[in-house]
Amino acid sequence: RDASAPTPAPEPPPAPPPDFVARLRALRARAPSTPEEIDAWYVALYDLVRAAVARRLEAAADARTSDELLAAAEASDLVAAPLAARLSALCAACDAVKFGGARPSAAERGRAADAAESALAELLP
């Protein structure tokens, strides 16, 4: 290889399917302020992640608990272990709001949405 030849740019990560992008974009556009609105925001993010995992595994999301879906993702050759761990952490963060009364800041919600977008791009090529 010629040392003077430019190194090709790395491939950008794939984009999630349009329906998931639209749902995530709509979620990002919301600015929840009350505890109920914050809960609803995290429930919607959680549902989006569950739906993506179910689509990747070709499984019915409503027929399995989240723990069952995540365990199936971890056991699957379709989902790499680091991604399964990130999905599990994201679901745990949503559960902390839904069941634990956590009230993340707007910046934390942004990071959660970023994490979901990254995971969806990897999960649904």
Secondary structure, DSSP 4 states (H G I P E B T S, - for coil): --TTSPPPPPPPPPPPPHHHHHHHHHHHH----SHHHHHHHHHHHHHHHHHHHHHHHT--GGGS-HHHHHHHHHH-TTS-HHHHHHHHHHHHHHHHHHTT-----HHHHHHHHHHHHHHHHHH--
